Amino acid sequence: MGERSEVIPARSADTACTAGIHHRTRTAVGAAAASPAPRGTTEEHDAVGDGVGDDALPGPLARYVPEFRAHLGLERSRSEHTVRSYVADVLDLSHWMQENGIDAPDLLDRDALRGWLARRHERGLARSSVSRGIAAVHTFFRWAVDTQGLRHDPAAGLRGPRPARHLPDVVGAAALGDMLDGLADHALGEHEEKRGAALAARDWALVELLYATGARIGELVSLDRAHVDPTDHVLTVTGKGNKQRRVPYGDRAGEALALWGHRRAVLAGADAGDAVFVGARGARIDARVARRVVAAALGSIPDTSARGPHSLRHSAATHLLDGGADLRTVQELLGHATVATTQIYTHVSVERIRRAYSQAHPRA
């Protein structure tokens, strides 16, 4: 079922579009000889649920889940990822209640919820997942008291472990540049079929734009063509809480977008609408497919554990700070609600300086 991204010579109509790009693309013959250019992902499975269905985990809270999901998505404007996670957490609590003979939400109290959290910890969940579960039940029970007639909120005052703050995976600027040049060489090279050429151009544009803007994967997947200003090289992205921000991108991302825009019609079907990025089946690309594209690209970089789209976001932020950008500017570009969230990247930069100092200073 999968499409391969290696197919079709880009001739005729592509020639004019690619001619201006070719002379700016590094040949990177040595790098190509050492390791093959990253290929596009093997496409493309439509997203099927990655969690457990509402009916698969029974219990006293299951009946509330459809309305709670709608509340999160429509009224709270939470991201699809957050909705899935919160619903999974509530269903997990519902299942635990059934296993422990608690057959109504009004019978829950804070001690019972602590028992559920302890069970999650025993199952090996990360502290961040346990903390997210607390946020999920806080949101659920506040909503249920306000709208579903529950008499009390058992999660009121419930606290959990403070999430550990790990330094993000950051890929070096030179290594990322080589990887992106490899994607460009592949997109601009010879292909046997038009679909392969289109997939290669899409993958280059997607990865190049993620790094250029520091955007979240969901923000790019939901991007429409009306939100792209190719003249000023600016995107209008919709982030968390439905907040919009304008983010600039550079010339290389502009070249990648132009090539993909020229080949987009090869993949786009009736269901694509105005989506910038389109999957192999002709509709808006699914976020999980986009993540596989990024993982394949990052997998071509030696000596890094970075795989997800957030690694590109982390890298973009760190490289901006390393290059002299101020913290407030990076905060605005990333769409962080507070500058405290952005400050973690200053720790990454300091760590790199400390390592370089330790290696280079004679009295380190």
C-alpha positions as CSV (number, residue, x, y, z in Angstrom):
1,M,0.0,0.0,0.0
2,G,2.9,2.2,0.6
3,E,4.2,4.7,-1.8
4,R,7.9,5.1,-2.2
5,S,9.4,8.4,-2.5
6,E,12.0,7.4,-5.1
7,V,10.2,7.5,-8.4
8,I,9.9,9.9,-11.6
9,P,12.1,12.3,-13.5
10,A,11.1,15.8,-12.8
11,R,11.0,17.2,-16.4
12,S,9.0,19.5,-18.5
13,A,6.8,21.6,-16.1
14,D,9.1,21.0,-13.2
15,T,12.1,22.3,-15.1
16,A,11.3,26.0,-14.7
17,C,10.5,25.6,-11.1
18,T,13.7,23.7,-10.2
19,A,16.2,25.6,-12.4
20,G,16.4,28.4,-9.9
21,I,16.9,26.1,-7.0
22,H,19.5,23.7,-8.4
23,H,22.3,26.2,-8.5
24,R,21.8,27.0,-4.7
25,T,21.7,23.3,-3.7
26,R,24.9,21.8,-2.4
27,T,25.9,18.7,-4.3
28,A,27.3,17.0,-1.2
29,V,28.8,14.2,-3.3
30,G,31.0,13.1,-0.4
31,A,28.2,13.1,2.1
32,A,26.0,11.1,-0.3
33,A,28.7,8.6,-0.8
34,A,29.1,8.1,2.9
35,S,25.4,7.7,3.6
36,P,22.4,7.7,1.2
37,A,20.2,10.7,1.1
38,P,17.2,10.4,3.4
39,R,14.2,9.0,1.6
40,G,10.6,9.9,2.2
41,T,8.5,7.7,4.4
42,T,6.9,4.5,3.1
43,E,3.3,5.7,3.0
44,E,0.7,5.7,4.1
45,H,-1.7,4.3,6.6
46,D,-4.8,6.3,7.5
47,A,-4.9,7.0,11.2
48,V,-6.7,4.5,13.2
49,G,-7.1,5.1,16.9
50,D,-3.9,4.8,18.9
51,G,-5.7,4.6,22.2
52,V,-8.4,2.4,23.4
53,G,-12.0,2.8,22.3
54,D,-14.6,4.2,24.6
55,D,-16.4,0.8,24.8
56,A,-13.2,-1.2,25.4
57,L,-12.6,0.1,28.9
58,P,-15.9,-0.1,30.8
59,G,-16.7,1.5,34.1
60,P,-18.8,4.2,35.7
61,L,-17.2,7.1,33.8
62,A,-17.4,5.7,30.3
63,R,-20.8,7.1,29.6
64,Y,-19.6,10.6,30.1
65,V,-16.7,10.3,27.6
66,P,-18.4,11.3,24.3
67,E,-19.7,14.6,25.8
68,F,-16.4,15.2,27.6
69,R,-14.5,14.7,24.3
70,A,-16.7,17.2,22.6
71,H,-16.2,19.7,25.4
72,L,-12.5,19.5,25.1
73,G,-12.4,19.8,21.4
74,L,-15.1,22.2,20.7
75,E,-15.5,24.4,23.8
76,R,-11.9,24.3,25.2
77,S,-10.2,24.2,21.7
78,R,-7.7,21.6,23.0
79,S,-5.4,19.9,20.5
80,E,-6.3,16.5,19.1
81,H,-3.4,15.0,21.0
82,T,-4.5,16.5,24.3
83,V,-8.1,15.3,23.7
84,R,-6.9,11.8,23.0
85,S,-4.6,11.8,26.1
86,Y,-7.2,13.2,28.5
87,V,-9.9,10.8,27.3
88,A,-7.5,7.9,27.7
89,D,-6.7,9.0,31.2
90,V,-10.4,9.3,32.2
91,L,-11.1,5.8,30.7
92,D,-8.1,4.4,32.6
93,L,-9.6,5.8,35.9
94,S,-13.0,4.4,34.9
95,H,-11.5,0.9,34.5
96,W,-9.6,1.2,37.8
97,M,-12.9,2.2,39.5
98,Q,-14.6,-0.9,38.1
99,E,-11.8,-3.2,39.2
100,N,-11.9,-1.7,42.7
101,G,-15.7,-1.8,43.2
102,I,-16.3,1.9,42.9
103,D,-19.4,2.0,40.7
104,A,-20.4,5.7,40.8
105,P,-18.3,8.9,40.4
106,D,-19.9,10.3,43.6
107,L,-18.3,7.5,45.6
108,L,-14.8,8.7,44.6
109,D,-12.7,10.7,47.0
110,R,-9.2,12.1,47.0
111,D,-7.7,9.1,48.7
112,A,-9.2,6.8,46.0
113,L,-7.7,9.0,43.3
114,R,-4.4,8.7,45.0
115,G,-4.8,5.0,44.8
116,W,-5.3,5.2,41.1
117,L,-2.3,7.4,40.7
118,A,-0.2,5.0,42.7
119,R,-1.3,2.2,40.4
120,R,-0.2,4.2,37.4
121,H,3.1,4.8,39.0
122,E,3.5,1.0,39.7
123,R,2.8,0.3,36.0
124,G,5.9,2.3,35.2
125,L,4.3,5.5,33.8
126,A,6.6,8.5,33.6
127,R,6.1,11.3,36.1
128,S,5.0,13.5,33.3
129,S,2.2,11.0,32.4
130,V,1.1,10.8,36.0
131,S,1.0,14.6,36.2
132,R,-1.0,14.7,32.9
133,G,-3.5,12.2,34.4
134,I,-4.0,14.6,37.3
135,A,-4.7,17.5,34.9
136,A,-7.1,15.3,33.0
137,V,-9.2,14.3,36.1
138,H,-9.2,17.9,37.3
139,T,-10.6,19.0,34.0
140,F,-13.1,16.1,33.8
141,F,-14.5,16.5,37.3
142,R,-14.8,20.3,37.1
143,W,-16.8,19.8,33.9
144,A,-18.9,17.0,35.3
145,V,-19.8,19.0,38.4
146,D,-20.7,22.1,36.2
147,T,-22.7,20.2,33.5
148,Q,-23.5,16.6,34.5
149,G,-24.9,17.0,38.0
150,L,-22.1,15.4,40.0
151,R,-22.4,16.5,43.6
152,H,-18.7,17.0,44.4
153,D,-15.3,17.2,42.8
154,P,-13.0,14.5,44.2
155,A,-10.0,15.9,42.4
156,A,-10.2,19.3,44.1
157,G,-6.8,19.9,45.9
158,L,-5.3,16.7,44.3
159,R,-1.6,17.2,43.6
160,G,1.0,15.0,42.0
161,P,4.7,14.7,41.4
162,R,6.4,17.7,39.8
163,P,7.3,16.6,36.3
164,A,11.0,16.1,35.8
165,R,12.5,18.6,33.4
166,H,14.7,16.9,30.8
167,L,16.9,18.8,28.5
168,P,15.5,18.4,25.0
169,D,17.2,16.5,22.2
170,V,19.1,19.0,20.1
171,V,20.8,18.2,16.8
172,G,23.8,20.3,15.7
173,A,23.2,22.9,13.0
174,A,25.8,21.4,10.7
175,A,24.3,17.9,10.9
176,L,20.8,19.3,10.3
177,G,22.1,21.2,7.4
178,D,23.6,18.1,5.8
179,M,20.3,16.2,6.4
180,L,18.2,18.9,4.8
181,D,20.6,19.2,1.9
182,G,20.1,15.5,1.4
183,L,16.3,15.8,1.3
184,A,16.7,18.7,-1.2
185,D,19.0,16.7,-3.5
186,H,16.6,13.8,-3.4
187,A,13.6,16.1,-4.2
188,L,15.4,17.8,-7.0
189,G,16.9,14.6,-8.5
190,E,15.6,12.2,-11.1
191,H,12.4,10.2,-10.4
192,E,10.7,7.5,-12.3
193,E,7.1,8.5,-11.4
194,K,5.4,11.8,-10.6
195,R,4.0,10.5,-7.3
196,G,7.5,9.8,-6.1
197,A,8.7,13.2,-7.1
198,A,5.8,14.8,-5.3
199,L,6.3,12.8,-2.1
200,A,10.0,13.7,-2.1
201,A,9.2,17.4,-2.5
202,R,6.6,17.3,0.2
203,D,8.9,15.6,2.7
204,W,11.6,18.2,2.0
205,A,9.2,21.1,2.5
206,L,7.7,19.6,5.6
207,V,11.0,19.0,7.4
208,E,12.6,22.2,6.2
209,L,9.6,24.2,7.4
210,L,9.5,22.5,10.8
211,Y,13.2,23.5,11.4
212,A,12.8,27.0,9.8
213,T,9.9,28.0,12.0
214,G,10.1,25.8,15.1
215,A,6.4,25.1,14.7
216,R,4.7,22.1,16.3
217,I,3.8,19.2,14.0
218,G,0.1,19.7,14.5
219,E,0.4,23.4,13.5
220,L,2.0,22.5,10.2
221,V,-0.4,19.6,9.5
222,S,-3.4,21.9,10.0
223,L,-1.9,24.7,7.9
224,D,-3.9,25.9,4.9
225,R,-2.5,27.6,1.8
226,A,-4.3,30.8,2.7
227,H,-2.0,30.9,5.8
228,V,1.2,31.0,3.7
229,D,2.6,34.3,2.5
230,P,5.2,33.3,-0.1
231,T,6.1,37.0,-0.8
232,D,7.1,37.9,2.7
233,H,8.0,34.3,3.8
234,V,5.6,34.3,6.7
235,L,3.2,31.6,8.0
236,T,0.1,32.3,10.1
237,V,-0.1,29.2,12.4
238,T,-2.8,28.3,14.9
239,G,-1.3,27.0,18.2
240,K,-2.6,25.9,21.5
241,G,-5.8,27.5,22.7
242,N,-6.6,28.5,19.1
243,K,-4.1,31.3,19.3
244,Q,-2.7,32.5,16.1
245,R,0.8,33.8,15.5
246,R,2.9,34.9,12.5
247,V,6.2,33.1,12.0
248,P,8.8,34.0,9.4
249,Y,10.8,31.4,7.4
250,G,13.9,31.6,5.3
251,D,14.8,31.3,1.6
252,R,15.6,27.6,1.7
253,A,12.2,26.8,3.2
254,G,10.7,29.1,0.6
255,E,12.4,27.1,-2.2
256,A,11.2,23.8,-0.7
257,L,7.6,25.1,-0.4
258,A,7.6,26.4,-4.0
259,L,8.7,23.1,-5.3
260,W,6.1,21.2,-3.3
261,G,3.4,23.7,-4.3
262,H,4.3,23.0,-7.9
263,R,3.9,19.2,-7.4
264,R,1.1,19.2,-4.9
265,A,-1.6,18.6,-7.5
266,V,-0.1,15.2,-8.2
267,L,-1.2,13.9,-4.8
268,A,-4.1,16.2,-3.9
269,G,-7.5,14.7,-4.2
270,A,-11.0,16.1,-3.6
271,D,-10.6,15.7,0.2
272,A,-7.4,17.8,0.3
273,G,-9.3,21.0,0.5
274,D,-6.8,23.9,1.0
275,A,-4.4,21.9,3.0
276,V,-0.7,22.8,2.5
277,F,0.5,19.3,3.1
278,V,-1.2,16.3,1.5
279,G,-0.9,12.6,2.1
280,A,-0.4,9.8,-0.4
281,R,-4.2,9.1,-0.4
282,G,-5.0,12.6,-1.4
283,A,-6.3,14.1,1.8
284,R,-4.7,16.4,4.4
285,I,-1.6,14.6,5.7
286,D,-2.1,12.8,9.1
287,A,0.1,13.9,12.0
288,R,1.4,10.4,12.5
289,V,2.4,10.1,8.9
290,A,4.2,13.5,9.2
291,R,6.0,12.2,12.3
292,R,7.2,9.1,10.3
293,V,8.6,11.5,7.6
294,V,10.5,13.4,10.3
295,A,11.8,10.2,12.0
296,A,13.1,8.9,8.7
297,A,14.9,12.1,8.0
298,L,16.4,12.3,11.5
299,G,17.3,8.7,11.3
300,S,19.9,9.5,8.6
301,I,21.9,11.6,11.0
302,P,24.6,9.6,12.8
303,D,25.2,9.9,16.6
304,T,21.8,11.3,17.6
305,S,18.8,9.9,19.4
306,A,16.6,12.6,18.2
307,R,13.7,11.3,16.2
308,G,10.5,13.3,16.7
309,P,9.3,16.6,15.2
310,H,9.8,18.2,18.6
311,S,13.6,17.6,18.2
312,L,13.5,20.0,15.2
313,R,11.5,22.5,17.3
314,H,14.1,22.2,20.2
315,S,17.0,22.5,17.7
316,A,15.5,25.6,16.0
317,A,15.0,27.3,19.4
318,T,18.5,26.4,20.7
319,H,20.2,27.5,17.4
320,L,18.3,30.8,17.5
321,L,19.6,31.5,21.0
322,D,23.1,30.4,20.1
323,G,23.0,32.9,17.2
324,G,22.1,35.8,19.5
325,A,18.3,35.9,19.4
326,D,16.7,37.2,22.6
327,L,14.5,35.0,24.8
328,R,11.3,37.0,24.2
329,T,11.7,36.8,20.4
330,V,12.1,33.0,20.6
331,Q,9.1,32.8,23.0
332,E,6.9,34.6,20.4
333,L,8.2,32.4,17.6
334,L,7.5,29.2,19.4
335,G,4.1,30.4,20.8
336,H,5.0,29.7,24.4
337,A,2.5,31.2,26.9
338,T,5.2,32.2,29.3
339,V,8.9,32.9,28.9
340,A,9.6,30.3,31.6
341,T,8.8,27.6,29.1
342,T,11.3,29.0,26.7
343,Q,14.1,29.3,29.3
344,I,14.8,25.6,29.1
345,Y,16.6,26.3,25.9
346,T,19.0,28.7,27.6
347,H,20.0,25.7,29.8
348,V,20.7,23.7,26.6
349,S,22.9,26.5,25.3
350,V,24.8,26.8,28.6
351,E,25.3,23.0,28.8
352,R,26.9,23.1,25.3
353,I,29.2,26.0,26.4
354,R,30.1,24.1,29.5
355,R,31.0,21.0,27.5
356,A,33.1,23.0,25.1
357,Y,34.8,24.7,28.0
358,S,35.6,21.4,29.7
359,Q,37.1,20.0,26.5
360,A,39.1,23.1,25.5
361,H,40.3,25.0,28.6
362,P,43.6,23.8,30.0
363,R,42.5,24.3,33.6
364,A,38.8,23.2,33.2
